[in-house]
């Protein structure tokens, strides 16, 4: 691989054009000033990352750290899922929708000093395409499989010149520009991938505002400002630390004591305490998510749709939200939130009806109920700040219809692995929309080809699969919306999940923290975070 090391002269770029955060370059201090000030921003979250190569994983904790180190070709506007430039500055689409030509940002360095070019984009996409569902789960899900698969979306990815890359698709993909903004498709340094091999996930090298420093597992990840970052006068702080503090109350105490600057997973009963504290502020993300109880349909008795429907009737979602979400959520009836195009508002939710639930259980052959395991997440998630308490509520609800649920939990990475492998009877999980499209929810989580990766319910319905595949070939949004409405009808009848909530995830921060965008996708962008004097 050729050596492409050279020093860059940074040029002034408009933050409005790049939409990285709310503050403008005019009122921002220089990168040198931030470095001299040695300011450190500390973000505390409930779980540790699994890998810092985001292509390898599907969890938000990993992605939220990676977003400070690695960058994608496109990104999202502040506060929305509208596409904006990132490493690509401009693009053209052919009339047939099969060829995308991207102009790349010039004078960009990787953290190892090598220059970013079109060849690096090709290298990364070829690396992912040569993998499989175990190595790069999101790539296969989003881009129709891998190299050699008939359904693979790419005919070719070619470097036209040093700063131009061309993607040739085998079929239209209406969400392609949004898909390129997803964190798993961040561009890594090829030299670093070659150097670290299987250990690259613990040694990431990108073009982002911060360089990987150290990782003390289940404690902290330390990132240091990249002095040669391509966006002039950024980042604003010299260091970012992601702390792992599993308990919500312990995280809040760390914020109250001044030990950390921002936390996620705030318990609803603490909202008022935070809002009344003049040194703190409460931040809220728009509800682009779903929190649900997955029912593993390959395990008895959850292979019987009557049982799955019975459990849906057993849950009083309004009472659950009032008790555990502080009013910062709405009850879910569909697998996508109302803000997503194609949401089927005509479907009636399963009413809370324990007697109906008992009737269905008896019809299914379980008049005296049954015993089950209920997996409870060990970490706070944006769609569910306290899964343990939600699990206890579900346990009580199921007991009322004769079902005995034993709550179990595991360390986060183990929890995800066991759920993915279909080892759980039922499990609490959720999804925060990454690109604002129904495909990102329903195809990712419940298409049959994603069993063993994102589809932990092991649900495989040929009729649903066909509808989701057709929606990926259509560019007319209203036609796609109609297909997704049909998909929700199928899932409502089959009930592979109990849709629980669409939450407005809350974060808390010190009052002087500025430049943070509480984006609906749940991403944590640190480029413009600063402290007000």
C-alpha positions, 0 to 999 in steps of 0.5 A: 500500500502506498505511503501518502503522508503529508501535512495539511493546511486547513481551510475555513469550512461553514458549519452550516453547510456541514451541519455538525452542530448548532454553533457557528464558526464565527463565534468559535475559538481556535483549535489551538486555544482549545488544546491549550485550555486542556478542557476535557468533556466527560460523558457517562453512559450505562454500558461499555462499547463492544468494538470501536470498529463500528462495522463489526457491531450493532450496539449504540454504545460502540457507535457513539464512541466511534462517531468521534473517531471515524467519519462517513461519506454523508451525515445528517442535518442537525436535529433531522435525518436529512442528508448533508455532506461529510467526507463527500462534499457533493454527488450526482445520481444517474437517471436510472438511479443506479450510479452515484458519483461522489466528490470527496473532501480534499486535504483530509488526513487520517490520524496516522498521517496518511491522506484520505482518498477515493482508494480508501473508500473502495478499500473499506467497501471491498473489505465489508463486501468480502465479509459475512453476517458475523463479521459485518452485520449491518453491511449485509443487512443494508446492502443486500448481502455480500460479494457473490450473493445474488442480492448484493446491491453493488456491481462495483465501487471504483476510484475514478480519480484521487477525489472521486468515487463511483458506486454502481448499484445492481438495483435502485436503493431509495435510502442509499444516501441516508445509508451511507451516513450510518456509523457502521459505514465510517471510513477507516485507515487501510494502513491501520486495518492492515497493521492491527488486523483482528485487533483493529476494533481496539485500535481505530484510526479515522479522520474524525475530530478525536484520536483514540487514546486508551480503553480501560474495559468497563471503565473509560475510553479516552479520546484526544483532539486531532490537531490536523482535523480538516474542519478549522477551529475544531474540535473545541475541547482537548479531550473526550472521555466516555465513562461507563457507570452502569447504575442510573443513580450512580451516573446522576450522582457523578453529574451532581458532584461535578465528576462528569459533564453529561449523562444518559439514562436519566430516571424519570423521577429525577427529571424535576431534580435536574430541572430545579438545579441551576447548575444542570439542564435536561435535554430530550431527543425526539422519539425516533425509536421503539422499545419492545419485548421480543418473543423468540418464535422458534422456542415453545410456547412462543412458536404459537401466535395465540400465546404471543397475542395473549402476552400482548393483551396482558400489558397495560402500557399506559400504566407502565409509562406513567410509572417508569417513563415520567410521561416522556414516552407514548405507548407503541402499537406498531414496530415503527414510531409515528414520525416515520413515513408509512406508519399505519395509524389505522391499526388498533392496538392490542387492548389491555385485557387480562381475561382475553389473554387467559382465553387465548392461552387456554385456546393455545393449550396453556389454561394454567399458563407456563414458565419462561425466562425474561431477559432484562437489559443490564444497561440504560438505553434511549428507549428504556432508561431502566429495563430492570423495572420494566421487566419487573412490571412485565413479570407482574403483568404476566403473573396475572394471567398465570405465566411465571416469568423468571428475570435474568440478565447478563453483561451487555455483550453477552446479553446481545449475543445470547439474544441474537442466537435465539437463546432467550424466551423473551427479551427486552430490546429496542432500536433507535432509527438510524436513517428515519426510514421504515426499512431501517426498523422493519427490515433490519429487525424482522426480515428473515435474512437477518436471523442470527444478527439483528433479528433476535426474534428468529421471525421469518415470514415469507409474505413479510420478507417479500413486501420488505424486499419490494419496498427496497426497489421502489423510489416512489415514497407513497408506494413504499408507504403502502407496502410498509403499512401492509407489513405492519398489519402482518406483524400485528397479526403474527405478534413476534414482539410486544411493542412497548414504547416510543420514548423521548430519551432524556440526557442531563448535562452541566448548564455550561455545556454547549454545542451538543445536538440531541439528535433523534438518531441517538448519536453523540457528536462531540465535534462542537461540544464546548463549555460556556465561559 
